[in-house]
Amino acid sequence: MKGFGNILMLFSFLLMLSGCSDGGKGPSVSRPNIVLIVADDLGYDDLGCHGNTILQTPNLDRLAGESVQFSQFYVTPVCATTRASLLTGRHFIRTGVSHVHGGKDFLHLEEITLAEVLKEAGYVTGMWGKWHSGKTPGYFPWERGFDEAYMAGLYDHFNNRGLFNGKAKETSGWMTGLLTDFAIDFISRHRDSSFFAYIPYLACHAPLEAPEAFVGKYISKGISENLATLYGMVDQMDHHIGRLLAALEEMGLSEKTLVLFLSDNGPAILNGRLTDMDRRIRYVNGLRGHKGNIWENGIKSPLFVRWKGHYTPRMVNNLTDVTDLFPTLSELAGNQTDPDSLELDGRSMADYLLGDTATPGDKVTCLYANPGWPPTDRPWTPEGVRDEYRPWKYSDGDQLGYHQQIMGIREQRYKLLFNPGPTDGTINPDDSGYVLVDILRDPGEQVNLAADSADLLAGMKQLLRQWHTDLFDDPHAFEMPLFRIDADPTILSTVLAYAPRRISRGVKNASNYIHHFHCAEDSAVYQLDVIEGGIYTIEFRYRMQDTETQPFDLVIPQGVYRLEFKAGGNRISVEDVPFHEGLTIFTLKNVTDRPGSDLRLFQMIFHQMKS
């Protein structure tokens, strides 16, 4: 990260850290094919090679044994934020992604993706599975550098409905196997080319579903049906990863292909599905926390990197994180793009892969969790646990300040957490909300050193403040989506009602709808990019069970148009709405006070009217 060298110097002095070594890169080799596998909600403990004696993962265990493994590899607390950093090499806050759903999971259109960089370097690129980086025109994977992409529906583990290169596609059978089939077919077709195959599986994200053949063996071991099903999902994924690795071997590609495996975040708490006993069985390494927070179990991930004949299997204990994969893969692919032009937060791990790990360097990882969603004992709802889907900026410009954040930093030895969320009482923040841990000696985060390490705490707090300023001042930080309106009738131009740029204070945003328009002047503001000016019909999709009609004004630069949301209705349209080409603001404004209104607005779909 740029812009705070003096603070890094101070921090290095306080910790007596040495500088980063360049290291030798060894002999040059031809560039590899790349297979990148990402599991969904897989915990660090959900592997036999990490100490789980119940769960059977022979193929991943074998892959680990053949790989360079990273013991101190961090992802982010939730899936969309990890994918943003993975695809860009940048801290996710810079990319406009800050959470999951509610419009906060759209990768900004100005970001350069790993697929685009590899495609520029001459790779054929494919992706099959969970995209979760935007779901309207402009944001789809086939528009972000992938030559071929199947964007699976979330979360249908059986008989999925998704999009293949923009066209609806229904699949029959278990998704984990089908995604593997897509990848093997792609690799077979492009075995004589340089290829990048990205397989983000849906397993083992809820709902918990797996074939009986994979579940029954765990029920027979005496664990609960839900935990047995979750383990069955992991077992099923391991089986199909074994098929994928076998296909590479059969095609003679194992020594020509770099294979990477990681998870997108820690294990979901799964309230209502897993019990405390289930979690005690599952968390074999005693790590604290879950998906959604910055305790170790929320962000620590396996990372296996295998390139047969090139990398000697070993363990790397130096700090790395998900932003480092972009520059690493870009370097190995021989890409000529100037890394400085991309303003990456990640650093290449190429030297570590070749064995130069003697000097850990001054790597610092900034941790961040959405303030609305540290895991609690309250079940998830579409409206969130703590108003988590509200756009950060209200219509009057207010936003949450530093002291309301859940943030932290990790360097090679120490980890600082600020407002880290609920604990079991064995460790508590100091009076200012900070927890300081020697993570190498205390991976279970049992002892807060804040009270006894004043100088170290001061240096890390200063570094965290600088990270906060740098990230939150980034031009695209927390920016909600820009919606493209296309005249092409084959493209469904959709504005998601739950992804406004701004909302007034009383309005509530949810994961897939917006509501609580109770007072006159309550409003939501959206930004559109109209590709071709013209006259449009706009269809509004909503739900309202009231007995009265609720009037709204649609306000655009070309005029004001009255809408009437009707009791018991679900769709209305407004016709003859003119738009000029280019960026424009689109505002929905409530007209009357309706304290009891239950209007839920989902989508606005644009159709250009032909003359």
N, C-alpha and C positions, 0 to 999 in steps of 0.2 A: 504494500500500500504506500502511496506517495504522500509527501507533505508533512511528515513529522519525524524527520531524522534526528532532531535534537532530543526528542523524547525517547526514541529508541536508544540513543547513546546513554541517556540517564538510566534507563531501564537496564541496559547491559552492564553499566557500572554497578548498580545496586545488586545484581545477581552474579557479578563477576563472570559474565558470559564471554566466550571468545567469539570472534567474527566468523562469518560463514566462509567455508572453504570452497573454492571452485572445483577441486577434485579432478581426477582424470576420467575421461569418458571412454577410454579403451579403444580398441580397433573399430573402425567404421563398419557397419553392416548394412545390407539392403533393408529397405523399409518393410515393416510387417503388415499383413492384413490385421484388422482389429475386430475382435468380438468383445463387446461390452455388455455384461449381464448385470442387471439391477433387480434385486428382490424388493418386495414391498412389505414394510413393517416387520421384516426379519430382525430379531434381536441378535446381539453379539453372542448370546448364549445358545442360540438355536442351531448349533452345529456340534457334531460329535467331536471334531478336532478342538473345540473350545471347552470341552469338559462335560457336555451333555451326554449322560450315559443311557438315557431312555430313547432319545430321538436318533434315528438312523439316517446318516447323510454320507454314505460311502463315496459317492462321486465327488462331492464338494470336499470331503476330507482328503481324497486322493489329489484333487486339484490343489488344495492348500499345500500338500507335501511336495508338489512339483513346482511351486510358485515362490516368488518373493512375497513374503507376508509382512503386513504393516500392523504393528501392535498398538500404535498410537494414531490411528486414522479416524478423523472426525467427519461426519456429515452434518446435517442440520436437524432441528426437531421434528419437521414434518416433510411430507413427500414433495410438494410443489417447490418448496424453497431449495431442497437438495437438487432437484432437476434443473432449476434455474442456474445454480452455481456449477453444476456438472456441464451444462451445455455452453456456458459462457466463460468459465474461469474467473468469475467475478463474484464478490459477495452479493447474495441474492437481493439485498435491499437496493442495490444500485440498478437492478434489472426491472424494477416495478413489481416484483413478486415479494409478498410479505407473509402469505398465509395460504390456506387451502379454501377454495370456494369463495362465494360472495364477491367475485370479481377480482380477488387479490392474488390470483394464480395465472395471470396472463404475462408472458415474457414480452417485454417492451419490443416494439417493432424495429427499433434501431439497434438492438443487440445483434451481435454476430455469433452464430452458433458453431459448435464443434463440427456439426455436419457440413456447414458451409465452408469452413476452413479445410476440412478433409476433401470435400468435393473440389475445391480450388486446387488442391494438391494432386488431383487425379484419381481419387477414390470413387468407387461406386458405393452409394450410401443407402442403407435400408434400416427401417425401424418397425417393430411390431410389439404392441402392448400398450402400457399405460403412458400416455403423453403428458397430460396434466400441466401444460404450459400455454393454454389458450384454446378456445373452442368456438371461435367465430372467424370469418374470412380474414386472411392475413396472418393468422396465428397457427394454422394447422401445420403438422410436421412436413407435409409435402411442399409447403411454402417457406420452410425454414432450413432447406438444404438437403432433405431426404429425397432421393430418386424414387424410392418405394416406401410406402408406410401404411400399416394397418393400425388405426387409432381405435383401440378397443373401447367398448362401452364400460362404464364404471358402475357397479362392480359385479359383472355377470361372469361367474366362474364357469358356467355351463350354458351352452347355446347363446353365444354372445351376439349382440348387434352393434356393429361398429362402422367405421368408414375406411375404405381402402382407396387411397389417392383421391379422396373427395367424393367417392360414390358409396352409397349404402351397401353394406355387405353383412349378411347373416351367416354365422358359423354354427355348426352342429357338433356337440361334444364338449369335452373339458378344455377350457381355454389354455391351460398351461401346456398341454400337448400340442394344441393347434399353433400357438405362438412359436413353439420349437419347430414345428413343421414348416411354417413360413420362413424361418431363419435358415433351416437346412436347405430348403429349395433355393433360396436366394444365393447361398454360398455355392451350391452346386452349379447354378447358372453363371456365376461370376468367378469361378475358381481360377481362371486364367487372368483375372484382373486384380488390381488392388481394391479390396473391399472393406467397408466399415459396416458391421452388423450390430445394431443396438437392440437388445432384447430386455425391455423393462417389464418383467412379469407382474401379474396382478396378485400372485400369492406372496405372503400369506395374510393379506388384508381381509378384514371382515367384509361380507358375511362368511362365517366359517363353514366351508363346504369342500368335500373331497370324496373321491371314490371309496367305496367301502373297503376295497382291497388294501388301501393305504391307511384307513382309519382303524380297522378291526384289530390289527396287530398291537396298537397302542392301548385300546380298551382292554385287551387281554393282559396288559401289564398293570392294570389296576388304577389307572388315572381316570379323571373325569371324561365324559364324552366330549365336552367342548375342547379341553386341552388335547385330547386324542385327535380330534378333527383338525385342530390347528397343526399339530405335529404331522398329521396325514397330508396336509397341504404342502408342508415343507418337504416331506418325503417324496411326494409326487413331483415337486419341482426338481429335487435332487435327481430323481430318475430321469427326467427329460433333459436335464443338463448333462447327464451321462450320455444320453443319445446324441446330443449336440457334439460333445467332445469325441465320441466314437466316430461320428460322421467326418469330423476334421481329420482324424487318423486314417480313415478309410480312403479319403480323397487325397492323402499325402500332403496335407496342409498344416499339420501340427507344428512343424519347425518353421513354417512361414507365417504363423498367425499368433499374434499377441492376444491372450485371453485375460480379461479382467472380471472380477466378481466383487460386488459390494451390496450393501443394503441402502435404502433411502433414508432411514431413521431407525430409532430404537423400537422396541415392542410396544404396541398399543396396550393401554391399560385394560380395555375390553370390559368395562363395568357391565354387570348383568350377564356376562358370558363366562368370564374367568373369576374364580374365587381367590381370596388371599392365599389359600393353600395351593391353588394352581400356580399362582405367581411365585410362591416360594419354591415350588418344584422346578419351574421354568428358569428362574434367575440363578443359575448355578454358580456364577462368579460373584454374587453379592453386590452387584452394581446398583447404585441408587437411581430412582426415577423411572420414567417411561417416555414413550413418544410424546412430544409436545412441550417438553421442558429441557433445560440445559444442564440438568444433572447428567452424570456420565452415561447412564443407561438410555437416555434419550437421544444421544448424539454419537456414541461410539459404534463404529461399524467394522466388520471384517473388510479387508482389502487383500485380495489375492491377485498377483500379476504373474502370468506364466508365458514364457516364450522359450519353448524347448530348444536346446542347443545353443542358446544365447545367454540366458540368465540362470545363474546357479541358485537353486532354492536356498533361501536364508530368511532370517527374521530381521526386519528393520524396526528399531525402537525409536527412531526420530519422529518428531511431530510432523504430521502431514494432514491435509484436509481435502475435501472434495473439489475445491477450486484448483488444486494442483494437477488434476487429471487433464484438463484442457491444454495447458502448456506442455505437459509431458507427451501427450499423444500427438500434438501438433509438431513437436520437435522430432519425435520418432518417425513421423510421416514425411519429414523433409519439407514441411510447408515453408514458403518464403515470406509469408506475411510478417511484417515487423511487429514483434510482441509488444513493444512500447506503444504502438498505435492503438492497441486494444485496451490499454490501461487495466491489465489483469491484476487481480489480487493473488492468484495462484502462482506457484513456482514449479518449474520442471523438477521431477523426481528421477530424471534419467540417470544421474550419478548414483543415487541410492540403488537403483535397479542393477547397476553394474558393480555394486559392492562398496562404493565410497561413502561410508556412513560414519567415519571416525569423528567428524565435526558436526554436531547437530545444527549449528547455525542459529540465526536469530528469528526464526519463523514465529509469528504470532497469529493465532486464529481468533477472530471475533465471533462470539456466540450471541445469538438473538432468538428469542421466542416471542410469539404474538402475545401481548399482555392479556388478551381475553381467554387464553386457552392453555394454562398449565393444567395437567390432568388433575381432576378432583374426583370425589365420590359421587358427583352429580352426572347423570347420563347425558350424552350429547343429544342436542335437538337441532332442527334446522335453524333456529334463531340463535344458536350458540349458547355457551355457558355464561359468558360475561360481556355481552354486546360486542363479540369479537369481529363481526362483519361490518361494523361501521367504518365508512371511509374516514381516514385520519383527519381530514380537514372538513370542518363544518362549513356551512355557507358563510359564516362570519369570519372564517380563517383560523379559528382556534385549533390546536392540536395537542396531543399528549406530550408532556415534558419529560425530561431526562429521568426524574424520580419516579415516573410511572412505568418505566421500561423494565423488561426482564432481559438483562444483557450479561455478558461476561467476556473474558479473554483467557486464552490458554497459551502459555509458552512451553518450552521444553519440559520444565519441571513443575511449575506452579499454575494453578487455575484460580481465577477470581470470578465469583458469581455475584450478581446484584439482583435482589428481589427474586431468588430462584424458585420460589413457590413452595408448596407444602412439603413437609418432611415427616418422618416418623418420630421426631422429638429427640433423636440422638445427636443432631447437629442443628444449630440455629444461627441465623444471621446476627451480626452485631447490631448495635442500636441504629446504625445508618443503613442497614439492609445488605451488608456485604458478608460473603463467605470466602475465605482464602484457604486453599487446600494444596498440600504437597501431593500432587496426583500420582507421582511415581511411587511414593512410599505409602500413600493412602488412597488407592483406587476406589475404595468403597465410600470415600468422602465422609469420614466419621469425625474428623477433628477440624474445627475452625481455628486457623492460626492468626486471624485478624488482630486479636488483642495483643499478641506477643511479637508481632513482626511489623512495627510501625513504618519503617523505611520501605520495606518491600511492598506493604499495602499501599503506601502513598504513591510509589512509582507505578504500580499496576493500575491504581485508580486514575492517575493522570493519563496513562495510555488508553484506558477504557473511555475516558472523556473525549480524547482525541479521535478515537474510532467513531464514537457516537456523532461528533460534529461532522467528521468527514463523510460518513455514510448518509446522515440525515440531510446534509446539504447537497447531496448528489442530485442533479437535475431530475432524475426519474425515480427518486426514492418514493415509495408508496403511491406511485402514480397509477390510477385506475385505467382500464382499457380505453383505447381509441377504436371506435366501431366503424368499419368500412361499409359504405352503402354502394353497391354495385348495380349497374343497370342490366347486367347479364341475367336473364331470367333463370338460368341454370344454377346460379349462386344464391343461396338463401341469405339475404342480407338481414341479419338479426341484431337487435340491440337488446342486451340482457338487462332487464329492469333492475336486477340486484347488483349492477356494477356501475353506479353513478360516480361521476367525478366529485360531486359534493351533494350533501343533503342538509336540510335544516334540522335544528336540534331535536324536534319531536319525532322525526321519522325514524323508523327502525329498518335496518337492513338484515336479511337472513342469508342463508347459504344459497338459496335458489329463488328467492322472491323478496320484494320490498313491500312494506306495509306501514300501518300506524299514521296514515294521513288523517289526522283528527281535527286539525285547526286550519282555518283559512290561511292561505299563504304558505302552508307546508309544501316543500318542493324537493325535487331531485333534478340534478343537472347532469347531462351527458354530453360527450364530445363525439362528433361524427366527422368522418372523412368521406365526402360525397365524391365518388369517382367520376360520375357523369351527371351534370345538372339536368333537371327536368321536373316533371310533375309525378308525384308518387301517391300511392295509397298506402296507408300505414294500418296494419292490423295489430290490435292490442289483445294479448291473451292474459286473462286474469281469473280470479275466483272471488265471489262476494255473495254471502248468504243473507245480507240485510233485506229489509222490506222496502227500502227507499233507494232512489237513484242518487249517485254521487257525482256531481259535476267537477270536471277538471279543465284547466286551460293548457293547451299545448302551445308553447311560446318558442318561435324561431325568428331569426332576423327578418323573414319575409312576412310575418304576421302572427296572429293569435287565432287558435282554432279550438272550439269548444268540444269536449268529450263528455259523454254521459255513460258512466259505468252503472249497469243495471242490476238490480237485485236478482240473485239466482243466475246471473249470466256468466259467460266465460270468454266471449269474444265480441269485440266491437271494431269498427273500422272508421277511419276518417279519410276522405278522398280529396283529390285536387290540392295536394300540399306541395308547393314549389320549393325546390332546393337549388342553390347555386353550387357549382363545382367547388370543391375544396373543403377546408375545415369549417365547421359550424357548431354552434351551441344549441342544444335541444333541451328544453326545460319543461317538466311536468309540474303544474302548480295546482294545489287544491283550492277550490273556490269558496266553500262554505265550512263552517264548524260542524264536524260530525264525530263527537266523542265516542260513539259506539260503533263506528265503522269497522268492518272486518275485511275491507278490500285488500287482496293480495295480488300484486301485479308481477307477472313472470317475464313476458317477452314483448317486444315490438318488432314486427316483421315488415320490411319495406318491399313494395312492388312498384316498379316504374310503370306508369300508364303510357301506352303507345298512342301516338297521334293518328 
